[in-house]
Amino acid sequence: MGKKELRESVGLLAIFLSLIFVGMEMRQNNIIARASAINELAANQRNWLLDVVTDAELSSIWSEYLFNAVPAESFNRRDQARLTGLQQALVINMENAFLQREIGLLPDELSNLYHFARSPVFSSDNFAAFWSNERYRYHPTFVAALEQEYPNLRQ
């Protein structure tokens, strides 16, 4: 083997090793992106829950609204705004999880933790009233999936 062939072989080996390195880096970045997405979803959900449970007044309003089916119109304007904001935050969290699952960032084994199946919130009449005014704000794929899961939400 001559010097030219040896240089070409070494160059080819260097390119091959570089490609392996780039592939490993891409895989590592993908893992980091998934971990970051999962962490962000958990933090968002935790913050939403803490907002409800650490504020006695808000917790009482949410409980009346969700479990006792007190219509939003029965609350004063301030509490109506709080209820709307809570529901919007919850839906944004669910939409985010749904879209991350759709693009492959949220692993399938965790998707049920952030899925909306059998939710007492989404199946309530109060949420249906909220949804009829808010559905246009969200990604059409998410809207279709949510309304497929909960037919009472369809327009």
C-alpha positions in Angstrom: 0.0 0.0 0.0 1.4 3.3 -1.1 1.4 6.6 0.8 -1.5 7.9 -1.2 -3.7 4.9 -0.4 -2.7 5.1 3.2 -3.7 8.8 3.4 -7.0 8.1 1.7 -7.7 5.2 4.1 -6.8 7.3 7.1 -9.0 10.1 5.7 -11.9 7.7 5.1 -11.5 6.3 8.7 -11.6 9.8 10.1 -14.8 10.6 8.2 -16.4 7.4 9.4 -15.4 8.1 13.0 -16.7 11.7 12.7 -20.0 10.4 11.5 -20.2 8.0 14.5 -19.4 10.9 16.8 -22.0 13.1 15.3 -24.6 10.3 15.5 -23.8 9.8 19.2 -24.1 13.6 19.8 -27.5 13.7 18.1 -28.7 10.8 20.2 -27.5 12.5 23.4 -29.2 15.8 22.4 -32.4 13.9 21.7 -32.3 12.3 25.2 -31.7 15.7 26.7 -34.6 17.2 24.8 -36.9 14.4 26.0 -35.8 14.8 29.6 -36.2 18.5 29.4 -39.7 18.2 27.9 -40.8 15.7 30.6 -39.4 17.9 33.3 -41.2 21.0 32.0 -44.5 19.1 31.8 -44.1 17.9 35.4 -43.2 21.4 36.6 -46.2 22.9 34.8 -48.6 20.3 36.3 -47.1 20.7 39.7 -47.4 24.4 39.6 -51.0 24.2 38.5 -51.9 21.9 41.3 -50.0 23.9 43.9 -51.9 27.0 42.8 -55.1 25.3 43.5 -54.3 23.5 46.7 -52.3 26.2 48.4 -54.9 28.9 48.0 -57.9 28.0 50.2 -60.2 30.4 48.4 -59.2 29.2 44.9 -59.5 25.6 46.1 -63.0 26.2 47.4 -64.0 27.9 44.1 -62.6 25.1 42.0 -64.2 22.4 44.2 -67.6 24.1 43.9 -67.2 24.5 40.2 -65.9 21.0 39.5 -67.4 18.7 42.0 -70.7 20.5 42.9 -71.3 21.6 39.3 -71.9 25.2 40.3 -72.0 27.1 37.0 -69.4 29.8 36.4 -72.1 32.5 36.1 -72.9 31.9 39.8 -69.5 33.3 40.8 -68.4 36.9 40.9 -66.4 38.3 38.0 -63.1 37.9 39.8 -63.7 34.2 40.5 -65.0 33.6 37.0 -61.7 35.0 35.7 -59.8 32.7 38.1 -61.8 29.7 37.0 -61.2 30.6 33.3 -57.5 31.0 34.0 -57.2 27.7 35.8 -59.0 25.9 33.0 -56.9 27.6 30.4 -53.7 26.6 32.2 -54.9 23.0 32.6 -55.8 22.8 28.9 -52.4 24.3 27.8 -50.6 21.7 29.9 -52.6 18.9 28.3 -52.2 20.3 24.8 -48.4 20.7 25.4 -48.2 17.0 26.5 -50.3 15.9 23.6 -48.3 17.8 21.0 -45.0 16.6 22.5 -46.3 13.0 22.4 -47.3 13.5 18.8 -43.8 14.7 17.7 -42.1 11.9 19.8 -40.6 14.0 22.6 -42.8 12.4 25.3 -42.2 8.6 25.4 -45.3 6.4 25.0 -44.8 4.9 28.4 -45.3 8.3 30.0 -48.0 9.6 27.7 -50.8 8.2 29.9 -49.6 10.4 32.8 -50.4 13.5 30.7 -53.3 12.1 28.7 -56.8 13.4 29.2 -58.7 10.1 29.3 -61.3 9.7 32.0 -60.7 13.2 33.4 -63.5 14.5 35.7 -62.6 18.0 34.6 -63.1 17.4 30.8 -66.2 15.4 31.3 -68.0 18.0 33.4 -70.8 20.2 32.0 -69.0 23.3 33.3 -65.9 22.4 31.3 -68.1 21.8 28.2 -69.5 25.4 28.6 -65.9 26.7 29.0 -64.7 24.7 26.0 -67.4 26.0 23.6 -65.9 29.5 24.0 -62.3 28.5 24.2 -61.8 25.7 21.7 -60.6 27.9 18.9 -57.5 28.9 20.9 -55.9 25.4 20.7 -54.1 23.3 18.1 -56.7 21.6 15.8 -55.2 18.2 16.2 -55.5 18.5 20.0 -59.1 19.8 19.7 -60.0 16.9 17.5 -58.5 14.3 19.9 -60.1 15.9 23.0 -63.5 16.0 21.3 -63.1 12.4 20.1 -62.4 11.4 23.7 -65.2 13.5 25.1 -68.1 13.7 22.5 -70.0 16.1 24.8 -67.4 18.8 23.9 -68.1 18.7 20.1 -69.8 21.7 18.6 
